[in-house]
């Protein structure tokens, strides 16, 4: 499925998927909308900044962040709700691992470290928002592709240069009589 995050931790291969079932379970558990719960996980940071920080942290290139982004990151780290991230992961893991417990999720976090764990959950959240791409799909899975041609060529009016008109019916369409100015 698109957006699955497959990773190894605590001696096992895991697949995290925040699909519709997981999102609905989160909403029922917290009695609020899924993205409201996600916002509660890091209450003092906007999603774009969180994404930039997560990308910089996962690539190890923190020196590319602005001073303002680093300050926001420090605030975010002080206000991050690890229990909410753990719960999101728990609901997301249950699709493929129905017997997973909260304790298992904590062991995964301890094994990977908070930074790597947060990046996996973050990719799953971005995919749930429709912001994931083919790279976020699990290994062996393909991203969503358009079913037909897209872009300028399919949007052009009329037939292409050098193409021949196709017959559209059994008989030719009768000519429309021209009206004279006096009619």
C-alpha positions as CSV (number, residue, x, y, z in Angstrom):
1,X,0.0,0.0,0.0
2,X,1.1,3.5,-0.7
3,X,2.6,5.2,2.3
4,X,3.7,2.0,4.1
5,X,6.9,2.4,6.1
6,X,8.8,-0.8,6.4
7,X,11.8,-0.9,8.8
8,X,13.8,-3.2,11.0
9,X,13.9,-2.7,14.8
10,X,14.1,-4.8,17.9
11,X,15.1,-7.9,15.9
12,X,12.0,-7.8,13.6
13,X,10.8,-6.3,10.4
14,X,7.9,-3.9,10.9
15,X,5.4,-2.2,8.6
16,X,3.7,1.0,9.7
17,X,0.7,2.2,7.8
18,X,-1.5,5.1,8.8
19,X,-4.3,4.2,6.5
20,X,-8.0,4.9,6.9
21,X,-8.5,2.2,9.6
22,X,-5.6,3.5,11.7
23,X,-6.7,7.2,11.3
24,X,-10.3,6.3,12.4
25,X,-9.0,4.4,15.4
26,X,-6.9,7.4,16.4
27,X,-9.9,9.7,16.1
28,X,-12.0,7.3,18.2
29,X,-9.2,7.0,20.8
30,X,-8.6,10.7,21.2
31,X,-12.2,11.9,20.4
32,X,-10.9,14.4,17.8
33,X,-9.9,14.5,14.2
34,X,-6.7,12.7,13.1
35,X,-4.8,15.8,12.0
36,X,-5.8,17.5,15.3
37,X,-4.1,14.6,17.1
38,X,-1.1,14.9,14.9
39,X,-0.9,18.7,15.6
40,X,-1.1,17.8,19.4
41,X,2.1,15.7,19.1
42,X,4.1,18.8,18.4
43,X,1.8,21.6,19.5
44,X,4.2,24.6,19.0
45,X,5.4,24.1,15.5
46,X,3.8,24.5,12.1
47,X,3.9,21.4,9.7
48,X,6.2,23.0,7.1
49,X,8.8,23.8,9.7
50,X,8.4,20.3,11.2
51,X,9.0,18.8,7.8
52,X,12.1,21.0,7.2
53,X,13.5,20.1,10.6
54,X,12.7,16.4,10.1
55,X,14.4,16.4,6.7
56,X,17.5,18.2,8.0
57,X,17.7,15.8,11.0
58,X,17.3,12.7,8.9
59,X,20.0,13.8,6.4
60,X,22.3,15.0,9.2
61,X,22.6,18.4,7.6
62,X,21.4,20.7,10.5
63,X,23.9,23.4,9.4
64,X,21.5,24.2,6.5
65,X,18.7,25.3,8.9
66,X,18.2,28.9,9.7
67,X,18.6,30.2,13.2
68,X,14.8,30.7,13.4
69,X,14.3,27.1,12.4
70,X,16.8,25.9,15.0
71,X,15.0,27.9,17.7
72,X,11.7,26.4,16.6
73,X,13.3,22.9,16.7
74,X,14.4,23.5,20.3
75,X,10.9,24.6,21.3
76,X,9.4,21.6,19.5
77,X,11.7,19.2,21.2
78,X,10.6,20.6,24.6
79,X,6.9,20.3,23.8
80,X,6.8,17.1,21.7
81,X,4.4,14.5,23.0
82,X,6.2,11.2,22.7
83,X,3.1,9.4,24.0
84,X,1.1,10.7,21.0
85,X,3.8,9.6,18.5
86,X,3.9,6.2,20.2
87,X,0.2,5.9,20.0
88,X,0.1,6.9,16.3
89,X,2.8,4.3,15.6
90,X,0.8,1.7,17.6
91,X,-2.4,2.3,15.6
92,X,-0.3,2.3,12.3
93,X,1.5,-0.9,13.1
94,X,-1.7,-2.9,13.9
95,X,-2.7,-3.2,10.2
96,X,0.2,-5.7,9.7
97,X,1.0,-6.6,13.3
98,X,-2.4,-7.0,15.1
99,X,-0.8,-8.3,18.3
100,X,1.6,-5.4,18.7
101,X,1.5,-3.7,22.1
102,X,2.3,-0.3,23.3
103,X,5.3,-1.8,25.1
104,X,6.5,-3.3,21.8
105,X,6.3,0.2,20.2
106,X,8.3,1.6,23.1
107,X,10.9,-1.1,22.5
108,X,11.0,-0.2,18.9
109,X,11.6,3.5,19.8
110,X,14.3,2.6,22.3
111,X,16.0,0.4,19.7
112,X,15.9,3.0,16.9
113,X,16.2,6.2,18.9
114,X,13.7,9.0,19.0
115,X,15.1,10.7,15.9
116,X,14.8,7.7,13.6
117,X,11.5,6.6,15.1
118,X,10.1,10.1,14.6
119,X,11.2,10.2,11.0
120,X,9.4,6.9,10.2
121,X,6.2,8.1,11.9
122,X,6.6,11.5,10.1
123,X,6.9,9.8,6.7
124,X,3.7,7.8,7.5
125,X,1.9,11.0,8.5
126,X,3.0,12.9,5.3
127,X,1.7,9.9,3.3
128,X,-1.6,10.0,5.2
129,X,-1.8,13.7,4.2
130,X,-1.3,12.8,0.6
131,X,2.1,14.4,0.6
132,X,4.1,11.2,0.3
133,X,5.6,10.2,-3.0
134,X,6.8,6.9,-4.6
135,X,9.9,7.0,-2.3
136,X,7.6,6.7,0.7
137,X,6.1,3.5,-0.6
138,X,7.3,0.3,0.9
139,X,10.1,-1.5,-0.9
140,X,8.6,-3.4,-3.9
141,X,5.5,-1.1,-3.9
142,X,5.0,1.5,-6.6
143,X,3.6,5.0,-6.2
144,X,0.3,6.1,-7.7
145,X,0.7,6.9,-11.3
146,X,-1.8,8.7,-13.6
147,X,-3.9,6.4,-15.6
148,X,-3.6,8.2,-18.9
149,X,-1.6,11.0,-20.5
150,X,-1.3,14.2,-18.5
151,X,0.1,17.6,-19.1
152,X,0.2,19.9,-22.1
153,X,-0.1,17.2,-24.9
154,X,-3.4,15.9,-23.5
155,X,-4.7,19.3,-22.8
156,X,-4.1,20.7,-26.3
157,X,-7.2,21.7,-28.4
158,X,-7.8,20.0,-31.7
159,X,-5.8,17.3,-33.3
160,X,-2.0,17.2,-33.4
161,X,0.0,18.5,-36.4
162,X,0.2,15.9,-39.1
163,X,-2.6,13.7,-37.7
164,X,-5.6,12.7,-39.8
165,X,-9.2,13.2,-38.7
166,X,-10.9,10.0,-37.6
167,X,-14.3,9.1,-39.0
168,X,-16.9,9.5,-36.2
169,X,-19.9,7.7,-37.7
170,X,-21.4,5.7,-40.5
171,X,-22.6,8.7,-42.5
172,X,-21.1,12.2,-43.0
173,X,-22.7,15.0,-41.0
174,X,-25.0,17.2,-43.1
175,X,-23.8,20.7,-43.8
176,X,-25.4,23.4,-41.9
177,X,-27.0,26.0,-44.2
178,X,-25.6,29.5,-44.0
179,X,-28.1,32.1,-43.1
180,X,-28.0,35.3,-45.2
181,X,-28.1,38.7,-43.6
182,X,-31.6,39.3,-44.9
183,X,-33.1,36.2,-43.2
